[in-house]
Amino acid sequence: MALISEATGFEVRIFAGLKKDSLNPKRKWRIPPSPPEVETFNVDKIPLILIFNSEGKEIGRITENPTHTPTLEEELYEIIRSQR
C-alpha cells in the first residue's frame, strides 16, 4: 500500500490488529478501543480496502481478495481508471 501511495500520490490509511469482540456479541470488532471507522464503513471482513475519490465518496471496495482481476494492483487500477 505504501508503494501505491508513493506512485500515485493517493493518501493511504491502514488499520491493523482488528480482533473479534468476545465480550460483546453485538460488536464484530475491537482493537481496543475500536476505531469509529469499523462501524462507519461497515467492516465485515478483513483485509478490506476502501477507495475514495477526492470528494470523499467511496468509489470501490476490495474485501479479502480481488474479485474482478487476477491481482490486487490490477483491481485497484481498474477502480481508479473507471472514475477518470
The 8 nearest C-alpha neighbors of each residue, nearest first, counted from 0:
[[1, 3, 2, 4, 11, 13, 5, 12],
 [0, 2, 4, 3, 5, 11, 6, 10],
 [1, 3, 5, 0, 4, 6, 7, 8],
 [4, 2, 0, 6, 5, 1, 7, 9],
 [3, 5, 9, 1, 8, 7, 2, 6],
 [4, 6, 2, 3, 8, 7, 1, 9],
 [7, 5, 3, 4, 2, 8, 9, 1],
 [8, 6, 9, 4, 5, 3, 2, 10],
 [7, 9, 4, 5, 6, 10, 3, 11],
 [10, 8, 4, 7, 11, 5, 3, 6],
 [9, 11, 4, 8, 12, 7, 5, 3],
 [12, 10, 4, 9, 13, 0, 1, 3],
 [13, 11, 10, 14, 0, 1, 48, 4],
 [12, 14, 15, 11, 0, 48, 47, 1],
 [15, 13, 12, 16, 17, 34, 36, 37],
 [16, 14, 17, 13, 30, 46, 18, 45],
 [15, 17, 30, 18, 14, 29, 31, 28],
 [18, 16, 30, 15, 29, 28, 19, 14],
 [19, 17, 28, 29, 30, 16, 20, 27],
 [18, 20, 28, 27, 21, 29, 17, 26],
 [21, 19, 28, 29, 22, 23, 27, 26],
 [20, 22, 23, 19, 24, 27, 26, 18],
 [23, 21, 20, 24, 26, 19, 25, 29],
 [22, 24, 25, 26, 21, 20, 27, 19],
 [25, 23, 26, 21, 22, 20, 27, 19],
 [26, 24, 23, 27, 20, 22, 28, 21],
 [27, 25, 24, 23, 28, 20, 29, 19],
 [26, 28, 19, 20, 25, 24, 29, 43],
 [29, 27, 19, 20, 18, 26, 17, 33],
 [28, 30, 33, 31, 20, 18, 17, 32],
 [31, 29, 33, 32, 17, 18, 16, 28],
 [32, 30, 29, 33, 34, 17, 18, 28],
 [31, 33, 30, 29, 34, 35, 28, 17],
 [32, 34, 29, 30, 31, 35, 28, 37],
 [33, 35, 36, 37, 32, 30, 29, 38],
 [34, 36, 37, 38, 39, 33, 40, 32],
 [37, 35, 39, 34, 38, 40, 41, 42],
 [38, 36, 42, 35, 39, 40, 34, 41],
 [37, 39, 41, 36, 40, 35, 42, 34],
 [40, 38, 36, 41, 37, 35, 42, 34],
 [41, 39, 38, 42, 36, 37, 49, 35],
 [42, 40, 38, 39, 37, 43, 36, 44],
 [43, 41, 37, 40, 44, 38, 47, 45],
 [42, 44, 41, 45, 27, 37, 47, 28],
 [45, 43, 42, 46, 47, 62, 63, 41],
 [46, 44, 47, 63, 62, 43, 42, 17],
 [45, 47, 63, 62, 44, 48, 64, 61],
 [46, 48, 62, 45, 61, 63, 49, 44],
 [49, 47, 61, 60, 62, 50, 46, 59],
 [48, 50, 60, 59, 47, 61, 51, 57],
 [51, 49, 59, 58, 57, 60, 48, 52],
 [52, 50, 57, 56, 58, 55, 49, 53],
 [51, 53, 55, 54, 56, 58, 57, 50],
 [52, 54, 55, 51, 56, 9, 57, 50],
 [55, 53, 52, 56, 51, 57, 58, 50],
 [54, 56, 52, 51, 53, 57, 58, 50],
 [57, 55, 51, 52, 54, 58, 53, 50],
 [56, 58, 51, 50, 59, 55, 52, 49],
 [59, 57, 51, 50, 56, 52, 78, 60],
 [60, 58, 50, 57, 49, 78, 61, 51],
 [59, 61, 49, 48, 50, 62, 47, 58],
 [62, 60, 48, 47, 65, 64, 63, 49],
 [61, 63, 47, 64, 46, 60, 48, 45],
 [62, 64, 46, 45, 47, 61, 44, 65],
 [65, 63, 62, 66, 61, 71, 46, 70],
 [66, 64, 71, 67, 74, 68, 61, 70],
 [65, 67, 68, 64, 61, 69, 74, 62],
 [68, 66, 65, 74, 69, 70, 73, 77],
 [69, 67, 74, 70, 66, 65, 73, 71],
 [68, 70, 65, 67, 71, 73, 66, 74],
 [71, 69, 73, 72, 68, 65, 74, 64],
 [70, 72, 74, 73, 65, 75, 69, 64],
 [71, 73, 75, 70, 74, 76, 3, 77],
 [74, 72, 76, 70, 75, 71, 68, 77],
 [73, 75, 71, 77, 76, 72, 68, 65],
 [76, 74, 78, 72, 73, 77, 71, 79],
 [75, 77, 73, 79, 74, 78, 80, 72],
 [78, 76, 80, 74, 79, 75, 81, 73],
 [79, 77, 75, 81, 76, 80, 59, 74],
 [78, 80, 76, 77, 82, 81, 75, 83],
 [81, 79, 77, 82, 83, 78, 76, 75],
 [80, 82, 78, 79, 83, 77, 76, 58],
 [83, 81, 80, 79, 78, 58, 52, 77],
 [82, 80, 81, 79, 78, 52, 77, 76]]
